[in-house]
Amino acid sequence: MLNCDCLFCKIIEGKIPSSKVYEDDDMLIFKDIAPKAKVHLLAVPKTHFALLSQADKEGRVMLSRIFEKIPQVAEQNGCGDGFRLVINQGEAAGQTVRHLHVHILGGETLGW
């Protein structure tokens, strides 16, 4: 179920444009508008929940499909030498959009 006030739900619904790199029934993967690496993609489940702890059984299955797809999409987008995945959980961790999403970072050697 999508949340009409959520930025990512609006992107999923096509109300806000994005640079899509992959889409299926479970997820949308698009380029981050403020990249923190040469390649910075966001993998967003099409079901709205903010935190991992809020994912029901269906949400956890959807997340497993997202994690199965990420390596292929990352490689196709210039991360063949490796990539980093980041999931920020809550405001204190830097989560700015309250819709669970996975940052895919790569295309260069990443430091800490």
C-alpha positions as CSV (number, residue, x, y, z in Angstrom):
1,M,0.0,0.0,0.0
2,L,1.4,3.4,-1.0
3,N,1.4,6.4,1.2
4,C,0.2,9.5,-0.7
5,D,2.5,11.9,1.3
6,C,5.6,9.9,0.8
7,L,8.2,11.1,-1.8
8,F,9.2,7.6,-2.9
9,C,5.5,6.5,-3.2
10,K,5.0,9.5,-5.5
11,I,8.0,8.4,-7.6
12,I,6.7,4.8,-7.7
13,E,3.3,6.1,-8.9
14,G,4.9,8.2,-11.6
15,K,3.7,11.5,-10.0
16,I,7.4,12.6,-9.6
17,P,9.9,11.8,-12.4
18,S,13.0,9.7,-11.7
19,S,15.9,8.3,-13.7
20,K,14.7,4.7,-13.6
21,V,17.3,1.9,-14.2
22,Y,15.1,-1.1,-13.3
23,E,11.4,-1.8,-12.4
24,D,9.3,-4.8,-11.7
25,D,6.3,-5.7,-9.6
26,D,8.3,-5.5,-6.3
27,M,10.7,-2.6,-6.7
28,L,11.9,0.5,-8.5
29,I,15.6,1.2,-8.8
30,F,16.5,4.7,-9.8
31,K,19.4,7.2,-9.7
32,D,19.8,9.3,-6.6
33,I,19.4,13.0,-7.3
34,A,22.2,13.9,-4.9
35,P,24.8,11.1,-5.6
36,K,27.4,10.4,-2.9
37,A,29.4,8.2,-5.3
38,K,30.0,8.0,-9.1
39,V,27.1,5.5,-9.1
40,H,24.4,6.0,-6.5
41,L,21.2,4.1,-7.1
42,L,18.2,3.7,-4.7
43,A,16.3,0.4,-4.6
44,V,12.8,1.1,-3.3
45,P,10.2,-1.6,-2.5
46,K,6.8,-0.8,-4.0
47,T,5.1,-1.5,-0.7
48,H,5.4,1.4,1.8
49,F,7.0,0.8,5.1
50,A,9.6,3.0,6.8
51,L,11.8,0.6,8.8
52,L,12.9,-3.0,8.5
53,S,11.1,-3.8,11.7
54,Q,7.8,-2.7,10.0
55,A,8.1,-5.3,7.1
56,D,5.5,-8.0,7.4
57,K,6.1,-11.4,5.8
58,E,5.2,-10.2,2.3
59,G,7.6,-7.2,2.8
60,R,10.4,-9.5,3.9
61,V,9.9,-11.7,0.8
62,M,9.9,-8.5,-1.4
63,L,13.1,-7.4,0.3
64,S,14.7,-10.8,-0.5
65,R,13.8,-10.3,-4.2
66,I,15.3,-6.8,-4.1
67,F,18.6,-8.2,-2.7
68,E,18.6,-10.9,-5.3
69,K,18.3,-8.3,-8.1
70,I,20.7,-5.7,-6.8
71,P,24.0,-7.4,-7.9
72,Q,22.8,-7.6,-11.5
73,V,21.5,-4.0,-11.6
74,A,24.7,-2.8,-9.9
75,E,26.9,-4.5,-12.4
76,Q,24.8,-3.2,-15.4
77,N,25.3,0.3,-14.0
78,G,29.1,0.4,-13.6
79,C,29.7,-1.4,-10.3
80,G,31.3,-4.5,-11.7
81,D,34.3,-4.0,-9.4
82,G,32.2,-3.8,-6.3
83,F,29.5,-1.8,-4.6
84,R,28.3,-0.8,-1.1
85,L,24.8,-1.2,0.2
86,V,23.4,1.2,2.9
87,I,20.1,1.1,4.6
88,N,19.6,4.1,7.0
89,Q,17.1,3.2,9.8
90,G,15.5,6.3,11.5
91,E,16.4,9.9,11.7
92,A,19.5,9.4,13.9
93,A,20.9,7.1,11.2
94,G,20.4,9.7,8.5
95,Q,17.1,8.4,7.0
96,T,15.5,11.4,5.3
97,V,12.7,9.7,3.4
98,R,10.5,7.5,5.7
99,H,10.2,4.7,3.1
100,L,12.6,1.9,3.4
101,H,15.2,2.0,0.6
102,V,18.6,0.6,-0.2
103,H,21.4,2.8,-1.4
104,I,23.7,1.2,-4.0
105,L,27.0,3.0,-4.1
106,G,29.9,2.2,-6.4
107,G,31.6,3.0,-9.7
108,E,34.8,4.0,-7.9
109,T,36.9,3.0,-4.9
110,L,34.9,4.0,-1.8
111,G,36.5,5.2,1.4
112,W,35.0,5.4,4.8
